Amino acid sequence: MTTTTRPRTHAERDACIAALDDLATTALAPLAAAAVTAFRPVAERYTAARSAHRAVSATRDEAAASTQRADAAFDRALRCWSVTVVDADGRPVRSDLAAMLGGVTPAQLAKLPYRQEVVRTGDLLVQLERRPSLSGDPARLADLIAAHRTLASETDALEAATRLERGAGTRLKLAVTQFDREWGKLVKALELTLGAPKQARGCCRPFVRPGKRRVAAPADAAAEPACTVDDEVPATDAETAAA
């Protein structure tokens, strides 16, 4: 086991901020007191960036759930409408539908990312205006049009929320980098003024790291990104669609 004063996770940065709050600058040497004063705005910016990232991540999660529901309704409307598109002998016209959907069947379309569903179905609806014989049941077509409109709106909202989340994530990473760098400077200032690392760590509790002989973790369980310990959002089909 080894110890270090350098934080790696959000929880450890919280511990740094708590230690900072416990430090009475009036009892410190001028160099250390100045370092503490200089670090406070860095900690505040990090906390603000983390809160902002949490907020936009929650908004994105809500948008993803709403888009998923809209997609389920769209898939259902697409299936119900497509089976009504038949020729004069009552046989399905799969090849014609696939051609109007850009080379995919309705079943395949339902498995594509949201944005592709929206674009391909929009193309289909334009072509149906010129080929009314392939419009199928009017009521089912109306349901598909409504479901397509809703999915388009929800997909727009999800993509916008995803862009905001990515921007907030970039700002959080920058704030994390600044926090870690400035925290290191603060610890060094404390070491210089208090006489030794041991005394400085009495003010800044060190973090324990596993030794090198521990069993290697799987590649997908490697050290977590510095700024996504409790704020990360797993990649989903919705995010892929918004890319």
C-alpha positions, 0 to 999 in steps of 0.5 A, spaced: 500 500 500 502 507 498 499 513 500 499 520 496 496 527 497 494 527 489 486 526 489 484 521 483 476 521 484 471 526 485 470 523 492 477 524 494 477 531 491 471 532 496 476 530 502 481 535 499 475 541 499 473 538 506 481 539 509 481 546 506 475 548 510 478 545 516 485 550 515 485 556 519 489 561 514 490 565 520 494 560 524 499 558 517 505 561 515 504 567 510 506 562 504 501 557 506 496 562 507 497 565 501 497 558 497 490 556 501 487 563 499 489 562 491 486 555 491 479 557 494 477 559 487 480 553 483 476 549 488 469 553 487 470 553 479 471 545 480 465 545 484 461 549 480 463 545 473 461 538 477 454 541 479 453 543 472 455 537 469 450 533 473 445 538 471 446 537 464 447 529 465 440 529 468 437 533 463 440 528 458 438 522 461 430 525 461 431 526 454 434 519 452 428 516 456 423 520 453 426 519 446 426 511 447 418 512 449 417 516 442 421 510 438 417 505 441 411 508 439 414 509 432 416 502 431 409 500 433 406 505 428 411 503 423 410 495 423 402 496 424 402 501 417 407 497 413 403 490 413 397 494 410 401 496 404 400 490 399 399 490 392 392 488 388 393 481 390 394 482 397 401 481 397 406 485 401 410 490 397 417 489 401 422 491 395 418 498 394 418 499 401 425 498 402 427 502 396 423 508 399 427 507 406 434 507 403 435 500 402 432 497 408 426 494 410 421 497 416 424 491 420 431 493 419 429 501 420 426 500 427 433 497 429 437 503 426 439 509 431 433 515 432 436 520 427 436 515 421 429 513 423 427 520 422 431 521 416 429 515 412 422 515 414 421 523 412 424 521 405 419 515 405 413 520 407 415 525 401 415 519 396 408 516 398 405 523 396 407 521 389 406 514 390 399 514 393 398 506 391 403 504 396 400 509 402 396 503 405 391 504 410 390 511 411 389 511 419 395 507 420 399 512 415 396 518 420 399 514 426 406 513 423 406 520 421 404 523 428 409 518 431 414 520 426 413 527 428 414 526 435 420 522 434 423 527 430 422 532 436 424 528 441 431 526 437 432 534 436 432 535 444 436 529 445 441 531 441 441 538 444 442 535 451 447 531 449 451 536 446 450 540 452 453 534 456 459 534 452 460 541 453 459 541 460 464 534 461 469 538 457 469 544 462 469 539 468 475 535 465 479 542 465 476 544 472 479 537 474 486 538 471 486 545 474 484 543 481 489 537 481 495 541 479 493 547 484 492 542 490 499 539 489 502 546 489 498 547 496 501 541 499 508 543 497 507 550 500 504 546 506 510 542 506 515 548 506 512 552 511 510 546 516 517 543 515 516 536 512 511 532 508 509 528 515 506 535 518 503 537 511 499 531 511 496 532 518 493 538 515 491 534 508 489 527 509 493 522 504 489 517 500 491 510 500 493 506 493 493 499 492 500 496 492 503 494 485 502 486 487 495 486 487 491 482 481 491 486 475 484 488 473 480 487 467 482 492 461 475 495 462 475 496 469 482 500 469 482 506 473 476 511 472 477 517 468 478 523 473 472 527 472 467 521 471 467 517 477 460 519 480 458 523 474 459 519 468 453 517 463 454 510 459 454 510 452 447 508 449 444 508 442 441 514 443 448 518 444 450 514 438 444 517 434 446 524 437 453 523 434 
